[in-house]
Amino acid sequence: MTSYIDTHIHLDLLTTPGILLEEARSSGVGAWVVPGVSSQRWPELMAITERHAGVYAAPGIHPQASAVCPESSLEELRHLLDRPKAVALGEVGLDRQVDTPWQIQEEIFIRMIQLAYEMDKPLLIHTRRSTDRILELLQRHGANRLGGIFHAFSGSVAIAHKIIDMGFVLGLGGVLTFPAARRLPEVVREVPAESLVLETDAPDMTPHPHRGHPNRPVYLSLIAEKVAALRGWSLEDTARITTANAIRILRLPLSDKK
């Protein structure tokens, strides 16, 4: 069976990550991408990719941390992105629900786009109530030629198509499994198969029926099962298609065992 890839998981925030990864492997997950949040977390983020096979890094500056981003951090990030297991720049974007002033968020996001372009890395995009502006900035700064993943997508079919037309794919997480979810299941049914990848966002965004408890890497299988049901795919199809999409968009090394 083709292994699943978890394209967005905060392993550096989990206790006993090694044990949790083995549990996930037993359910068919074979690789993980760990995004950055702030420069303070980068050392542990990079260390965890070296400690565990199949784990890749996506260091970056989350909009909530963008107010604390000296020039030295940007230079450090440039060096981190040059490491073999750094496959993307993330998680970056804009968020209207955090305290960081909007102007600062935009300034740092533009710097992240420019750095991704310089280092030829795809982007892991975080957006809350800001997707149109993010798409505008991505277009203006040429990031449609880089591509990447819109993390934790939960928008409409129309927004999904705008994102896909920009060369990005949709990260599907726990929200898809919520009984009250309406828009996202429609998106999963309607968009091209090559635009879907899986993610847990653990320890956040726990899928049904485990809401109220910390998310775990093994719960990626619950998201995969929901995608399979919505698309009329087998689990083998779901693994094969979403894994191929993740490998393509993140340019993951197929033979990398580290």
N, C-alpha and C positions, 0 to 999 in steps of 0.2 A: 504493500500500500504506500502511495506517495505521502510523504510527511506534510503536515500543515506548517505554516510559518506564522508566528505571532509578530506582526509588524510594529507593535507599539506596546511595550511593557516596561514598567519602572522597576526592574529587578533590583536596582540599588536601594530601593525603599522597602524591599521585602525582607523579613527575617527568614533565616535558613533557605536562601535561594537555591542552593544545590539540591536540597531535598525536594523542593517544589518543582524544580526543573525535571528531576527524575520522574516525579509523579506525572508531569505533563508528557514526557517522552513515552510513558506507558500508554497514553491515550492517542499517540500518533503525532505529537508536535515535535518537529525536528530542528527548528531554528527560531531565534528571537532577535528583535531589534530594540535596543534600549535607548530612548531619547534622553537628551539633557534637559535640565530645567534652569539651573543657575551655575555660574562658574565655580561656586563652592562645592558642587556635587560632581564636577568633572573628574577629579582624581578617582573617586570610588566607581564612577561610571566606567572609566577606561579600565580600571583594575578588574572589574567583574567580567569584562569581555575576555580578558586574558586568563581568568581562572576557569572558565567554562567553555566547553566545545559548543559550537553552533550559535554563539552569542555575539552579536554585532552592536556597534555603537553609533549613535546619531547625536553628537554633542551640539548644543546650541543654547540660546537664551530665550526662555519662555517670556511672554509679554508681562507676566507678573513680576519677573525679575529684571526687566529691562531698565529700571531706574538705577540699578547698581551694575553698571557695565563700563568700567574704565577702558581706555585704549589698550592697556596691557592685557585685558581679558580677550579682546578681539585678536590680538597677536597670538596669544596662547591657543585660541580656538583654531587659528590657521594651522598651527603645528599639529594639533590633535587630529584635524581632518586629513592630515597627510599620513596617518597611521594606517596600516593594512586593514584593520578591522573596523575603521570608521567608514561607514557606507553611505551616510546621509548627514544633513544638517537639520537638527530639530531639537526640541519642538519649538517652533517659532511662529509668530503671527500677530494677531490683534485680538483684544478681548475687552468689550465694553463693560464687563462686570467686575473688573479688577480695579484697584486703587491707582495704579500707575497712570500718570497723565497721558492723554491720548497722543500729544505731540512727541513725547519721549518714546512711546510704543512704536509710532510710525518711523521715527528716526532709526531706532534699533532694528526694526524689521527690514527696512531698506538696506541697512548695513549687512544684515544676514543674507538677503537676496544677493547682494553684490559679492559677498564672500563665497556663497554657494556657486555663483557663476565663475568666480576666479578659480575655485578649487574643483569645479566640475562635479558637484555633488547634488543629488536630488534633495528636495525639501520635505520635511514632515511639518504640515501646517496645522496650527491650532487656531480656531476661529470661534468666537461667540458674538453673535449680532454684528458681524463685521465682514461677511463673506464678499459682498460686492466691492468693498474698498480693497480687500486683499487681492481680489482678481484684477482690479485696476492697477494696483502696484506691481503685481507679478507681470502683467502685460507690459507696463511701462518700462520695467527693468529687465525684460527679456527672459524671465524665468520659465516661460512656457517652453523654452528650449531645453530646460533641465528636467521638468516634471517632478513627480513626487506623490505624496499621499496627503489627502485631506483627512486628518485624524478625527475619529469619532463623528463621522458624518451623520447628520440627522435632518438635513434640509429636504427641500421639495425635489420633484423630478426635474423641474425647470432649472433649478440651481445645480443639480447634479450634472445635467448636460453641459452647462457653462463650464463647470470644473473639468469635465472630461475633454471638452473641446480645447482646453488650455494645456492638455497633455498630462493631467493628473488623474489619479485613481481615488476611489472612495474607501476609507478605512471603516470596516463594519465591526462594531463592538456590542457591548451588553444591551444597549438601548433597543437593538433589533429584537431581543427576546422578550421585552416587556409586554404584558398582555394588552396594555393601552396603546401600544405603538400603532400608528396608522400610516403616516407618510413614509417612513423608512421601508416597511415591507413593500409598498408600492414601488419605491425606487429600486429595490433589489430585483423585483420582477421585470422592470421596464428597461433598465440600462444594459449596455452590452456586457457580456460575461467577462471580457478582458478588463473591465474597469473596477473589479471588486477584489479587495484583499481583506484579510481577517486580522483582528487585534483584540487583546483583552483590556489594555490600559490598567492592568493590575498594579497596585491594590485597589484602584478605583473602578467605577462603572461595573459593578458586579451584576452578572446576568441573572434573570429569573431561572430557577426559583430560589436563588441564594441571596437575593437583595437583603441588605441590612447586615451583611457579613463582609469581611475583606475579600476582594477578588483574588483568585488563584490562577496560575498559568494553565492548570488542567481544564479550566472552564472554557477554554477556546473551543473545545469540542461542542459545547452547547450552542455557540454562535454558528459553528459549521453546520450543525444539525438544522438550525433554523434556515440558513441559506439554502441548504439542500431541499428542504421542504418547499420553500418559496419558488425555487427555480425548477423543481421537478428533477433534480439531480440525485444520483447516488452520493454517498459520502466519499467514495473513491473519486468520482467526478469533481466534487467540491474541493477535495484536497489537491487534485491534479491542476485544476484551473486556477484556484486562488494562489497556489504555490508558484505556478508559472508566472502569474501576474506580479507577484512580489519579487521574484528573481529578476524579471525584466525591468521593473520600474526602479528597483534599488540596485540593480546590477550586482547581485550577490554572486560570489564565487561558488559555483556548484560543487567543486571538489575540495572546498575549504573545510577541514575537519577541526580547526582550532576554535 
